[in-house]
Amino acid sequence: MTGRAACFLALMLGAAPVAALDLVMPPGARLIADRSMPFDSYDLPLDGFIDGRVRSRSYEGQKLRQSWRVDSASVTTLQLLAPLRAQLDAAGYEMAHECESATCGGFDFRFAVEVIPSPDMYVDIRDYRFLSAVQGDAAVGLMVSRSRTAGYIQIIEITPRDAQRLTPRPVPGGDAPAAPATGLAEALLAQGHVVLDDLVFATGTVALSDGRYASLTDLGAFLRQNPSARIALVGHTDMTGALETNITVSRQRAEAVRDRLVTVHGIEPGRMVLDGLGPLSPRDTNLTGEGRERNRRVEAVLLSRD
C-alpha cells in the first residue's frame, strides 16, 4: 500500500463499513442504495468493451449492491477508487481488471455492465473508473464516477454461501423458478405503482438487453402469487426528440418488458396492458443528463388484485 493510500485510509477511520469486506468509504460519504439478495448471480467484467462485448465471468452467491454519494465538487475518480483498491489488496483480493472511461470503452462498456439505476448511481461516460477483484469464489466490482457536484461509488459483491440452495418450482409457461415476492411487491401494493429501475435497453433500440433483472423476478413472483392481479406497463422517455416518436418508443419498451415477463417468468399476456407516455410524465428535470436518465423508465401500475 502506498503512503498516500495509507494516509487517505487513516483519514477515513470511523466511516461506515460495507458488508463482509469492511470497505471504508470516504469522509462524508452517504449510503444511497443498499440491496442484499440471498442468492443471485453477477457477471464480473474481466476486460473492456472489445469486439462488441465485455468478457466476463459469472459468479453466484449472496449478492450485495450498494451506491454511495460523496458531496464534493473537487474529488476525482482516482481519489475515490485508489483507497478502495488498496483495501481490497490488503484483504487478499486479486485485481482482475481495471480501466478508466476511455480504455473501458466509454458508453458501450457502461451500458454492457451492471449499473445501479439513476438517481442512486450516476455515471458520466467521459469520467468513470472500474475495477474488478476476486478472491476464490468471491468477486467484487467497483464503479466510480462523478457529476459536477458529487462523486459516486458503486459496489457489487458476490459472496459464496455453500449452505444456500434454491429449490426450483414449476412455473406455468416458463422454466424460471418461482421466487418470493419482496420489496417491489410491498411498494406496488402501498403506492399502486413501481418503477422497474434496473432495466437496460440495447443502445438505440427498444429491445430489452439480455440479463437477469431483479425487478422482473420480483414482479413475476408477485403476479404468480396473486393470480387474479392485473397490471399496466407504462413506458417513459426524456424530452429529447419528437413527441410522437418518443411516445412510440416508450410503448415499444413497455411491450419488450411484457414479452420478457411472458417468456421468462410465465405470466399470461392478457394480465398486462401496455401504454407509452413518452416525455409527458417526467419524474425529474429534463435539463440535466442525470434528470433525463431518470426520466427514461418503465413502470408497473397495479390495476386490480382480486
C-alpha positions as CSV (number, residue, x, y, z in Angstrom):
1,M,0.0,0.0,0.0
2,T,1.4,3.4,-0.9
3,G,1.9,6.1,1.6
4,R,-0.8,8.3,0.0
5,A,-3.3,5.5,0.2
6,A,-2.4,4.7,3.8
7,C,-2.8,8.4,4.7
8,F,-6.2,8.5,3.0
9,L,-7.3,5.4,4.8
10,A,-6.3,6.8,8.1
11,L,-8.5,9.8,7.5
12,M,-11.4,7.6,6.8
13,L,-11.5,5.9,10.2
14,G,-14.9,5.9,11.8
15,A,-16.8,5.9,8.5
16,A,-19.4,3.2,7.7
17,P,-18.2,-0.3,6.7
18,V,-19.6,-2.2,3.7
19,A,-20.7,-5.8,4.3
20,A,-18.1,-8.5,5.0
21,L,-15.3,-6.7,3.2
22,D,-15.5,-3.8,5.6
23,L,-14.6,-1.3,2.9
24,V,-14.3,2.1,4.4
25,M,-15.9,4.9,2.5
26,P,-14.5,8.5,2.1
27,P,-15.4,11.0,4.8
28,G,-18.9,12.4,4.4
29,A,-20.0,9.5,2.1
30,R,-23.7,8.8,2.2
31,L,-25.3,5.4,1.5
32,I,-27.9,6.0,-1.2
33,A,-28.9,2.4,-2.3
34,D,-28.4,-0.8,-0.3
35,R,-29.9,-4.1,-1.5
36,S,-28.8,-7.6,-0.5
37,M,-30.1,-10.8,-2.2
38,P,-29.6,-14.2,-0.6
39,F,-28.8,-15.9,-3.8
40,D,-28.1,-14.3,-7.2
41,S,-25.5,-14.0,-9.9
42,Y,-23.1,-11.3,-11.2
43,D,-21.3,-11.2,-14.5
44,L,-17.9,-9.8,-13.3
45,P,-16.3,-7.8,-16.1
46,L,-12.7,-9.0,-16.9
47,D,-12.0,-6.7,-19.8
48,G,-13.1,-3.5,-21.5
49,F,-15.6,-3.4,-24.4
50,I,-13.8,-5.2,-27.2
51,D,-15.2,-6.7,-30.4
52,G,-18.8,-5.8,-29.4
53,R,-18.8,-7.3,-25.9
54,V,-17.3,-7.3,-22.4
55,R,-15.6,-10.5,-21.5
56,S,-16.9,-11.6,-18.1
57,R,-17.2,-14.5,-15.6
58,S,-20.4,-15.3,-13.8
59,Y,-20.3,-15.7,-10.0
60,E,-23.2,-16.9,-7.8
61,G,-23.9,-16.5,-4.1
62,Q,-25.1,-13.8,-1.7
63,K,-25.2,-10.5,-3.7
64,L,-24.8,-7.0,-2.3
65,R,-25.4,-3.9,-4.3
66,Q,-24.7,-0.5,-2.8
67,S,-24.1,3.0,-4.0
68,W,-22.6,5.9,-2.1
69,R,-22.5,9.6,-2.8
70,V,-19.7,12.0,-1.8
71,D,-20.8,15.6,-1.9
72,S,-17.7,17.3,-3.3
73,A,-17.1,19.3,-6.4
74,S,-13.3,18.6,-6.4
75,V,-12.9,14.9,-5.7
76,T,-11.6,12.9,-8.7
77,T,-12.5,9.4,-9.7
78,L,-8.9,8.2,-8.9
79,Q,-9.2,9.7,-5.4
80,L,-12.4,7.7,-4.9
81,L,-11.0,4.4,-6.3
82,A,-7.4,4.2,-5.1
83,P,-8.2,3.8,-1.4
84,L,-10.8,1.1,-2.1
85,R,-8.3,-0.7,-4.3
86,A,-5.7,-0.6,-1.6
87,Q,-8.2,-2.1,0.9
88,L,-9.1,-4.9,-1.5
89,D,-5.4,-5.6,-2.0
90,A,-4.8,-5.6,1.8
91,A,-7.8,-8.1,2.2
92,G,-6.1,-10.5,-0.2
93,Y,-8.2,-9.9,-3.3
94,E,-6.5,-10.2,-6.7
95,M,-7.2,-7.4,-9.2
96,A,-8.8,-9.0,-12.2
97,H,-9.3,-5.8,-14.3
98,E,-9.1,-2.1,-14.0
99,C,-9.8,0.6,-16.6
100,E,-10.9,4.3,-16.9
101,S,-13.7,5.6,-19.2
102,A,-11.7,5.7,-22.4
103,T,-9.9,2.4,-22.0
104,C,-13.0,0.7,-20.6
105,G,-15.0,1.6,-23.7
106,G,-16.9,4.7,-22.7
107,F,-20.6,4.5,-23.5
108,D,-20.5,0.8,-24.7
109,F,-18.9,-0.5,-21.5
110,R,-21.1,1.5,-19.2
111,F,-24.3,0.0,-20.8
112,A,-22.9,-3.5,-21.1
113,V,-22.2,-4.0,-17.4
114,E,-24.4,-4.0,-14.4
115,V,-25.0,-0.5,-13.0
116,I,-27.5,0.6,-10.3
117,P,-30.1,2.8,-12.0
118,S,-30.1,6.6,-11.7
119,P,-30.5,8.6,-9.4
120,D,-29.0,6.1,-7.0
121,M,-25.9,5.8,-9.2
122,Y,-24.7,8.4,-11.7
123,V,-22.1,7.5,-14.4
124,D,-20.5,10.2,-16.6
125,I,-19.5,8.2,-19.7
126,R,-16.5,10.5,-20.1
127,D,-15.3,10.3,-16.5
128,Y,-15.5,7.0,-14.7
129,R,-13.3,4.1,-13.5
130,F,-14.0,0.5,-13.0
131,L,-12.2,-2.3,-11.0
132,S,-13.0,-6.0,-10.6
133,A,-11.3,-8.2,-8.0
134,V,-11.6,-11.8,-7.0
135,Q,-10.7,-14.0,-4.0
136,G,-11.6,-17.6,-4.5
137,D,-15.3,-17.7,-5.3
138,A,-15.9,-14.2,-4.1
139,A,-16.0,-11.3,-6.5
140,V,-16.2,-7.5,-6.3
141,G,-16.9,-4.9,-8.9
142,L,-16.3,-1.2,-8.2
143,M,-17.6,1.6,-10.4
144,V,-16.8,5.2,-9.5
145,S,-17.8,8.4,-11.3
146,R,-18.7,12.0,-10.6
147,S,-21.1,14.7,-11.6
148,R,-20.4,18.4,-11.3
149,T,-21.2,18.4,-7.6
150,A,-20.6,14.9,-6.2
151,G,-18.7,11.7,-6.5
152,Y,-20.4,8.3,-6.8
153,I,-19.3,4.8,-5.8
154,Q,-21.0,1.6,-6.7
155,I,-20.1,-1.7,-5.1
156,I,-21.4,-5.1,-6.3
157,E,-20.2,-8.0,-4.2
158,I,-20.8,-11.8,-4.5
159,T,-20.0,-13.9,-1.5
160,P,-20.3,-17.7,-1.8
161,R,-22.7,-19.4,0.6
162,D,-22.3,-23.1,0.4
163,A,-25.3,-23.7,2.6
164,Q,-27.6,-21.7,0.4
165,R,-29.6,-23.8,-2.0
166,L,-32.5,-22.8,-4.3
167,T,-35.5,-25.1,-4.6
168,P,-36.9,-24.8,-8.1
169,R,-40.6,-25.0,-8.5
170,P,-42.6,-25.3,-11.7
171,V,-43.6,-22.1,-13.4
172,P,-46.7,-22.0,-15.7
173,G,-45.4,-21.4,-19.2
174,G,-41.8,-21.0,-18.3
175,D,-38.7,-22.6,-16.8
176,A,-37.7,-19.9,-14.2
177,P,-38.0,-20.9,-10.6
178,A,-40.6,-19.1,-8.5
179,A,-39.1,-16.5,-6.2
180,P,-40.7,-15.0,-3.1
181,A,-42.1,-11.5,-3.6
182,T,-40.0,-8.9,-1.9
183,G,-39.9,-5.1,-1.5
184,L,-41.2,-4.5,-5.0
185,A,-44.5,-6.2,-4.1
186,E,-44.8,-4.1,-0.9
187,A,-44.2,-0.9,-2.9
188,L,-46.7,-1.9,-5.6
189,L,-49.4,-2.6,-3.0
190,A,-48.7,0.5,-1.0
191,Q,-48.2,3.0,-3.8
192,G,-50.1,1.4,-6.7
193,H,-47.1,1.6,-9.0
194,V,-43.4,0.9,-9.0
195,V,-40.5,1.9,-11.3
196,L,-38.6,-1.1,-12.8
197,D,-35.3,0.7,-12.3
198,D,-32.8,-1.9,-13.2
199,L,-33.9,-2.5,-16.8
200,V,-31.3,-2.0,-19.6
201,F,-32.4,-1.4,-23.2
202,A,-30.0,-2.1,-26.1
203,T,-28.4,1.1,-27.4
204,G,-30.6,2.9,-30.0
205,T,-33.3,0.2,-29.9
206,V,-36.4,-0.7,-27.9
207,A,-35.1,-4.3,-27.2
208,L,-34.6,-5.3,-23.6
209,S,-31.0,-6.4,-23.2
210,D,-30.2,-10.0,-22.1
211,G,-29.7,-10.5,-18.4
212,R,-31.4,-11.2,-15.1
213,Y,-33.4,-8.3,-13.8
214,A,-34.3,-8.4,-10.1
215,S,-37.3,-6.1,-10.7
216,L,-38.8,-8.6,-13.2
217,T,-38.1,-11.6,-11.0
218,D,-39.9,-9.8,-8.1
219,L,-42.8,-8.6,-10.3
220,G,-43.2,-12.1,-11.8
221,A,-43.2,-13.6,-8.3
222,F,-45.9,-11.1,-7.2
223,L,-48.1,-11.9,-10.3
224,R,-47.8,-15.7,-9.8
225,Q,-48.7,-15.4,-6.1
226,N,-51.7,-13.2,-7.0
227,P,-53.2,-15.0,-10.0
228,S,-56.1,-12.5,-10.4
229,A,-53.9,-9.4,-10.3
230,R,-53.6,-7.3,-13.5
231,I,-51.0,-4.6,-14.2
232,A,-50.3,-1.9,-16.7
233,L,-46.7,-1.5,-18.1
234,V,-46.1,2.1,-18.9
235,G,-43.0,3.3,-20.8
236,H,-41.5,6.8,-20.4
237,T,-38.7,8.7,-22.2
238,D,-36.9,12.0,-21.8
239,M,-37.7,15.2,-23.8
240,T,-35.1,14.5,-26.5
241,G,-36.6,14.1,-29.9
242,A,-40.0,14.4,-31.4
243,L,-43.1,13.8,-29.2
244,E,-44.8,11.2,-31.3
245,T,-41.5,9.2,-31.8
246,N,-40.9,9.2,-28.0
247,I,-44.4,8.0,-27.3
248,T,-43.9,5.2,-29.8
249,V,-40.6,4.2,-28.3
250,S,-41.9,4.3,-24.8
251,R,-44.8,1.9,-25.7
252,Q,-42.5,-0.4,-27.5
253,R,-40.2,-0.6,-24.5
254,A,-43.2,-1.5,-22.3
255,E,-44.0,-4.2,-24.8
256,A,-40.5,-5.6,-24.6
257,V,-40.9,-5.8,-20.8
258,R,-44.2,-7.6,-21.2
259,D,-42.7,-10.1,-23.6
260,R,-39.9,-10.9,-21.1
261,L,-42.4,-11.5,-18.3
262,V,-44.3,-13.8,-20.6
263,T,-41.3,-15.8,-22.0
264,V,-39.1,-16.0,-18.9
265,H,-41.5,-15.7,-16.0
266,G,-44.5,-17.4,-17.3
267,I,-47.0,-14.6,-16.9
268,E,-50.1,-14.7,-19.2
269,P,-50.0,-11.7,-21.6
270,G,-53.7,-11.0,-21.0
271,R,-52.9,-9.9,-17.4
272,M,-50.8,-7.0,-18.7
273,V,-51.9,-3.9,-20.7
274,L,-49.4,-1.5,-22.3
275,D,-49.1,2.2,-22.6
276,G,-46.4,4.7,-23.5
277,L,-46.4,8.3,-22.3
278,G,-43.1,9.4,-23.9
279,P,-41.9,12.5,-22.1
280,L,-45.3,13.6,-20.7
281,S,-44.9,12.3,-17.2
282,P,-41.3,13.2,-16.0
283,R,-40.1,12.5,-12.5
284,D,-37.2,14.8,-12.8
285,T,-35.9,17.8,-14.8
286,N,-35.0,17.2,-18.5
287,L,-32.4,20.0,-18.3
288,T,-29.6,17.8,-17.0
289,G,-28.2,14.4,-18.0
290,E,-29.0,12.9,-14.6
291,G,-32.6,14.1,-14.9
292,R,-33.0,12.8,-18.4
293,E,-31.6,9.4,-17.5
294,R,-34.0,9.2,-14.5
295,N,-37.0,10.0,-16.8
296,R,-36.2,7.1,-19.1
297,R,-38.0,4.2,-17.4
298,V,-40.8,1.6,-17.5
299,E,-43.3,1.5,-14.6
300,A,-45.7,-1.2,-13.4
301,V,-49.1,0.0,-12.3
302,L,-51.4,-2.2,-10.3
303,L,-54.9,-2.2,-12.0
304,S,-56.5,-4.9,-9.8
305,R,-55.7,-7.6,-7.4
306,D,-59.0,-9.5,-6.8
